[in-house]
Amino acid sequence: MKITRLPILALALVAAATTFVGASQASAQSIRVNIGPPGPPPGYHEHRWGRPGPGAVWIEGHREWDGGQWIWVGGYWAYPPRPGMVWFPGHWHHGYWHPGHWGY
C-alpha cells in the first residue's frame, strides 16, 4: 500500500510545483523589480569657468553611486584625444549609468 501512495504523492508534489513555478513566472513578467540604488538626486547648475583654449570641450558633471551614497563628480574642460573627435555625454538608461565617451 505504501508503494502505491508514494508515487501518487510524488506526482502530486511535482504537479503542484510545476503550477507554482508557472504562475510565478507569469506574474514576474508583469512586475518590474528595481534592484540596486535608487535613482540619483537632481544635479545642480555648475559654473563653467573660462575655456582654457580653442577646441576645449566642457564635460558636464554628474552623480555616481559610490560606497552606498550618491557623490557629485564635477564638470571639467577637456581636449579631444584625436582631431575630429566629439564628446558624447553620459546618460542614464533603464537604471544604469552609461558614462560619456569620445567618438566620431
MODELLER restraints for C-alpha pairs under 7 A, 6 or more apart:
rsr = mdl.restraints
at = mdl.atoms
rsr.add(forms.Gaussian(group=physical.xy_distance, feature=features.Distance(at['CA:40:A'], at['CA:63:A']), mean=6.49, stdev=0.5))
rsr.add(forms.Gaussian(group=physical.xy_distance, feature=features.Distance(at['CA:40:A'], at['CA:70:A']), mean=6.58, stdev=0.5))
rsr.add(forms.Gaussian(group=physical.xy_distance, feature=features.Distance(at['CA:43:A'], at['CA:62:A']), mean=6.66, stdev=0.5))
rsr.add(forms.Gaussian(group=physical.xy_distance, feature=features.Distance(at['CA:55:A'], at['CA:79:A']), mean=6.41, stdev=0.5))
rsr.add(forms.Gaussian(group=physical.xy_distance, feature=features.Distance(at['CA:56:A'], at['CA:77:A']), mean=6.02, stdev=0.5))
rsr.add(forms.Gaussian(group=physical.xy_distance, feature=features.Distance(at['CA:56:A'], at['CA:78:A']), mean=5.40, stdev=0.5))
rsr.add(forms.Gaussian(group=physical.xy_distance, feature=features.Distance(at['CA:56:A'], at['CA:79:A']), mean=4.76, stdev=0.5))
rsr.add(forms.Gaussian(group=physical.xy_distance, feature=features.Distance(at['CA:57:A'], at['CA:77:A']), mean=5.48, stdev=0.5))
rsr.add(forms.Gaussian(group=physical.xy_distance, feature=features.Distance(at['CA:57:A'], at['CA:78:A']), mean=5.33, stdev=0.5))
rsr.add(forms.Gaussian(group=physical.xy_distance, feature=features.Distance(at['CA:57:A'], at['CA:79:A']), mean=6.07, stdev=0.5))
rsr.add(forms.Gaussian(group=physical.xy_distance, feature=features.Distance(at['CA:58:A'], at['CA:76:A']), mean=5.78, stdev=0.5))
rsr.add(forms.Gaussian(group=physical.xy_distance, feature=features.Distance(at['CA:58:A'], at['CA:77:A']), mean=4.54, stdev=0.5))
rsr.add(forms.Gaussian(group=physical.xy_distance, feature=features.Distance(at['CA:58:A'], at['CA:78:A']), mean=6.44, stdev=0.5))
rsr.add(forms.Gaussian(group=physical.xy_distance, feature=features.Distance(at['CA:59:A'], at['CA:75:A']), mean=5.31, stdev=0.5))
rsr.add(forms.Gaussian(group=physical.xy_distance, feature=features.Distance(at['CA:59:A'], at['CA:76:A']), mean=5.32, stdev=0.5))
rsr.add(forms.Gaussian(group=physical.xy_distance, feature=features.Distance(at['CA:59:A'], at['CA:77:A']), mean=5.98, stdev=0.5))
rsr.add(forms.Gaussian(group=physical.xy_distance, feature=features.Distance(at['CA:59:A'], at['CA:78:A']), mean=6.93, stdev=0.5))
rsr.add(forms.Gaussian(group=physical.xy_distance, feature=features.Distance(at['CA:60:A'], at['CA:75:A']), mean=4.50, stdev=0.5))
rsr.add(forms.Gaussian(group=physical.xy_distance, feature=features.Distance(at['CA:60:A'], at['CA:76:A']), mean=6.89, stdev=0.5))
rsr.add(forms.Gaussian(group=physical.xy_distance, feature=features.Distance(at['CA:61:A'], at['CA:73:A']), mean=5.37, stdev=0.5))
rsr.add(forms.Gaussian(group=physical.xy_distance, feature=features.Distance(at['CA:61:A'], at['CA:74:A']), mean=4.32, stdev=0.5))
rsr.add(forms.Gaussian(group=physical.xy_distance, feature=features.Distance(at['CA:61:A'], at['CA:75:A']), mean=3.84, stdev=0.5))
rsr.add(forms.Gaussian(group=physical.xy_distance, feature=features.Distance(at['CA:62:A'], at['CA:72:A']), mean=5.88, stdev=0.5))
rsr.add(forms.Gaussian(group=physical.xy_distance, feature=features.Distance(at['CA:62:A'], at['CA:73:A']), mean=5.40, stdev=0.5))
rsr.add(forms.Gaussian(group=physical.xy_distance, feature=features.Distance(at['CA:62:A'], at['CA:74:A']), mean=6.71, stdev=0.5))
rsr.add(forms.Gaussian(group=physical.xy_distance, feature=features.Distance(at['CA:63:A'], at['CA:70:A']), mean=6.11, stdev=0.5))
rsr.add(forms.Gaussian(group=physical.xy_distance, feature=features.Distance(at['CA:63:A'], at['CA:71:A']), mean=5.43, stdev=0.5))
rsr.add(forms.Gaussian(group=physical.xy_distance, feature=features.Distance(at['CA:63:A'], at['CA:72:A']), mean=4.50, stdev=0.5))
rsr.add(forms.Gaussian(group=physical.xy_distance, feature=features.Distance(at['CA:63:A'], at['CA:73:A']), mean=5.84, stdev=0.5))
rsr.add(forms.Gaussian(group=physical.xy_distance, feature=features.Distance(at['CA:64:A'], at['CA:70:A']), mean=5.54, stdev=0.5))
rsr.add(forms.Gaussian(group=physical.xy_distance, feature=features.Distance(at['CA:64:A'], at['CA:71:A']), mean=5.48, stdev=0.5))
rsr.add(forms.Gaussian(group=physical.xy_distance, feature=features.Distance(at['CA:64:A'], at['CA:72:A']), mean=6.54, stdev=0.5))
rsr.add(forms.Gaussian(group=physical.xy_distance, feature=features.Distance(at['CA:65:A'], at['CA:71:A']), mean=6.38, stdev=0.5))
rsr.add(forms.Gaussian(group=physical.xy_distance, feature=features.Distance(at['CA:80:A'], at['CA:86:A']), mean=6.84, stdev=0.5))
rsr.add(forms.Gaussian(group=physical.xy_distance, feature=features.Distance(at['CA:84:A'], at['CA:104:A']), mean=6.88, stdev=0.5))
rsr.add(forms.Gaussian(group=physical.xy_distance, feature=features.Distance(at['CA:85:A'], at['CA:102:A']), mean=6.16, stdev=0.5))
rsr.add(forms.Gaussian(group=physical.xy_distance, feature=features.Distance(at['CA:85:A'], at['CA:103:A']), mean=5.28, stdev=0.5))
rsr.add(forms.Gaussian(group=physical.xy_distance, feature=features.Distance(at['CA:85:A'], at['CA:104:A']), mean=4.99, stdev=0.5))
rsr.add(forms.Gaussian(group=physical.xy_distance, feature=features.Distance(at['CA:86:A'], at['CA:102:A']), mean=5.60, stdev=0.5))
rsr.add(forms.Gaussian(group=physical.xy_distance, feature=features.Distance(at['CA:86:A'], at['CA:103:A']), mean=5.55, stdev=0.5))
rsr.add(forms.Gaussian(group=physical.xy_distance, feature=features.Distance(at['CA:86:A'], at['CA:104:A']), mean=5.99, stdev=0.5))
rsr.add(forms.Gaussian(group=physical.xy_distance, feature=features.Distance(at['CA:87:A'], at['CA:101:A']), mean=5.88, stdev=0.5))
rsr.add(forms.Gaussian(group=physical.xy_distance, feature=features.Distance(at['CA:87:A'], at['CA:102:A']), mean=4.66, stdev=0.5))
rsr.add(forms.Gaussian(group=physical.xy_distance, feature=features.Distance(at['CA:87:A'], at['CA:103:A']), mean=6.49, stdev=0.5))
rsr.add(forms.Gaussian(group=physical.xy_distance, feature=features.Distance(at['CA:88:A'], at['CA:100:A']), mean=5.35, stdev=0.5))
rsr.add(forms.Gaussian(group=physical.xy_distance, feature=features.Distance(at['CA:88:A'], at['CA:101:A']), mean=5.37, stdev=0.5))
rsr.add(forms.Gaussian(group=physical.xy_distance, feature=features.Distance(at['CA:88:A'], at['CA:102:A']), mean=6.08, stdev=0.5))
rsr.add(forms.Gaussian(group=physical.xy_distance, feature=features.Distance(at['CA:89:A'], at['CA:100:A']), mean=4.27, stdev=0.5))
rsr.add(forms.Gaussian(group=physical.xy_distance, feature=features.Distance(at['CA:89:A'], at['CA:101:A']), mean=6.71, stdev=0.5))
rsr.add(forms.Gaussian(group=physical.xy_distance, feature=features.Distance(at['CA:90:A'], at['CA:98:A']), mean=5.40, stdev=0.5))
rsr.add(forms.Gaussian(group=physical.xy_distance, feature=features.Distance(at['CA:90:A'], at['CA:99:A']), mean=4.18, stdev=0.5))
rsr.add(forms.Gaussian(group=physical.xy_distance, feature=features.Distance(at['CA:90:A'], at['CA:100:A']), mean=3.71, stdev=0.5))
rsr.add(forms.Gaussian(group=physical.xy_distance, feature=features.Distance(at['CA:91:A'], at['CA:97:A']), mean=5.90, stdev=0.5))
rsr.add(forms.Gaussian(group=physical.xy_distance, feature=features.Distance(at['CA:91:A'], at['CA:98:A']), mean=5.41, stdev=0.5))
rsr.add(forms.Gaussian(group=physical.xy_distance, feature=features.Distance(at['CA:91:A'], at['CA:99:A']), mean=6.59, stdev=0.5))
rsr.add(forms.Gaussian(group=physical.xy_distance, feature=features.Distance(at['CA:92:A'], at['CA:98:A']), mean=6.11, stdev=0.5))
